[in-house]
Every structure is written in structure tokens, then in C-alpha cells.
């Protein structure tokens, strides 16, 4: 397992449309392990392979990354009501049906430090495959539905800021470019110190 670099918007990798996974092999299992490890290291609740510049239809979600539900029955009940049963890796996911509406303030590991309210479907039925290829289907509501839709957007080259006005996107884009420039400057300074 390894922590990989998460691409920051507007990195071109985030516009790639992911290809369906055909080989359920050790390479796929490594990718899934790396997605989980990278997501946990970055304090996220979801991550798609395209965010790591891997154009495959794979994503991971964990709405309880610190395991708080084990000690908090109220949280456990809330997560269960959303359809969330624990950390999940979805391969070749598709939304079979969706209805209702929910507004949620979303953030994204590829757009750090930015949160905006986005309107999504409030209830989704999802069909996907496990990492070994077996088919699964489930229903999701609330935050779980939001997370599934958010991560699936990444698989078709869409980031949540694409739902915002052009003016907001431009402001966020400048912020992300400054962030990337600062990272490059820090990297050059750190390399010069070695």
C-alpha cells in the first residue's frame, strides 16, 4: 500500500473519462488499497481513481474514517439509515435509478479548502462490482448518496466546481493555481536544503 499524489483541479487528469475495469487482479487490489490509504491520509471520505491520474472506474468511500460509529450508537444509526454499512470500494459503478433532491455543502480532496453547496439526488440505487468482480447493488440516501454521486462524477471527468457559476469557478481556479505554485516553491526550497 502507498499514499499517492492527489491531483489538484484543474489538473487535466481530472477531466479524463475513466475506462471500465476488465481485469480483477492484484493490480486492481493494489489500486484499491492505495485509494483507501491516500483518502485516509488526506482526511477524506471518498476518492476516485481519476483523482490519482488512474483513468479506471474505481472509487472508495468511508463515511466513518475514524470508526466513531463503534462508540456512538446515534452515529451508527444515522449511517445505517443512509445505507452505509462500512468502507466500500466500487468497481464499474453505475446509478440505476435516482430520485428526490438534497442540498449538501461539498468539499473535495482535489479542490482543498473549498466547500460549496451542491444540489444532488437524495436517493440513488447503485450497481457495481466488488474488487474481486462479484456484483453488488445497494440504495443510498443523505451523505452516502451525495458521496457516491460526487465520486462517480470524477469517473466521467467532472468535479463538483463544475456545478458552480463561471465566476465562482474562476475564483477557485486562481486559488488552486496559487496553491500548486506554493507547493512547487516549497518543493524547490526543500530540495535546495538537501
N, C-alpha and C positions, 0 to 999 in steps of 0.2 A: 504494500500500500504506500501511496505517496500523495503529498499535497501538491496539486498542480496550480499553475497560474490561471486565475480567473480573468477573462478578457473584459476590459472596461469599454463601455459604449462611448463612441461609435466605432469600435473596432470592427473591421469588415467580417470577421468570423461570426459575429452576432447576426449578420444578415443572411448567412448560409441556411439553406433548407436542408435539414437532416435526411439522410437516406435510411430506409428500413434496415433493421438488423436481420441478417440471414444466418450468421454463424453464432450459435450459443456455446461459446468455447471459453477457454482460460483467459483469452484477451478481453472478452466481454466482462468476465467476472472481475478482472483487474480494473477495468474502467469503472465498474460499479463501486468497487471498494475505494478507488481514488475519488470518485464523486462524493461518497459519504465523508471520507476523511477531509477533503477540501471544504465541503459545506460546513462540517462541524468546526474546523479551524477558523473559518470566516464568520462563525456565529449566524449561519443562515438556517432556514427551514426547508429550502428547496434548491436544487441545482440541476441544470440540464447539460448534457454533453457538449452542446454547441457553445456553452459559456467557457469551455476549456479548449475550444477550437477543434473539437472532435465532432464532425458532422454525422452523427448517428442518432437514431430515435431512441434515446435513453435518458431517463431523468430519475432523480431521487427526491423523496420528501420525508421529513420527520418534523411533525408539529410539536414534538416534546423532546427536543435535543438534549436536555439536561436530565430527563427522566423524572420530572417533577410530579407527574401523574401518579407515580407509585406512592407518594406521600400525601397527595392531595386528592381525596375522593371526588370533590367538586370538579376539579380539572379533568379527572379521568372520565367522569360522567359527561362533561361537555365535549370532550374529544370523541368519545364513543357515539354521542348523538350526531356528530358530524360525519360519522362513517369511518373515522380514523382508528385503526387497530394497531398502529405501531409503524416504525420506519418501513418504507416501501420503495423498491426500485421497480420502475415501469419501463418495459421494453416494447417498442412499437405501439405506444398508447394511442387510442382514439376515443373521442367523445361520441357515444352512441346516441345520446339524447341530452337535451338541456332545457331547463325552463326556469321561470322566476327571475328575479333580479336582486342583486346585492351590491352595495357600495362598500368598498374597503380601501383603507389607506395602505397602499402597497409600497414596498421598497424592493431593491434588487441588488444582489451581490455584484452585478455588472454596472450598477449605477449607484455607487456607495454614497451615503449621506443624503439621498434624495428620497422623499416619501410624498406620494400624491394619491388622492382619492380616485379610484377607477371603478367603473360600473362593470360588473360581470354577471354571468348567470348564477343564480342562487343554488341551483340543484343540477348536478350532472351525473350521468351514468357513463362509466368508463369501461372500456375493454382494452386489455393489454396482455403482455406476457411477462412471466417471471424470468429471472436471469437464466434459468435452465430451459426455458421455452414453453412451459406449461401456461395455458391461457387462464386468465382471471378476469372477473368483472366485479365492479362494485359501484355503489352510489356514494356521492359526496355532497355535503352542504357546507355552508358557512366558510370558515377559513380553509377547510380542506378543499372545497370546490374552487375557491379563489386560487389556492396554491397549484392545484392541478392545471387550471386554465393558464395561469401565469407561466408555469414551466413548459406547458405544451406550446405556448406562443413562441418560446425560444426555438423550438424544433422547426418552426416554419419561418424563422428569421425575423421575428417580431419581439420587440422589447416594450415593457409597459409604457415607456415615454412616448411610444408611437400613438397612444391614445390621447395624448395631450395636444394642446394648441401648438402651432408652429412657434409662436413667441416663447412659450414655456420650454419647448424642446431646444430652441436656440440658446436660451439662458443656461439650461442644464448642460448642453453640449460644451459651451465655453468652460463651465465649471469642471467637467470631466477632462477636458484638454489641459487645463491648468493642473489638475490632479496628476495626470500622466506625466506632464512636464516636470512636476515636482519629484515624482518617483524616479524619473530619468536623472535629474540633477542629483538626488540623494544617492543613486546607484553610482554615478560618476565620482561623487565625493568619497563614497565608501571604497570604491576601487582604488582611488588615488591614495587612500590612507593605508592600503595593504603593502 
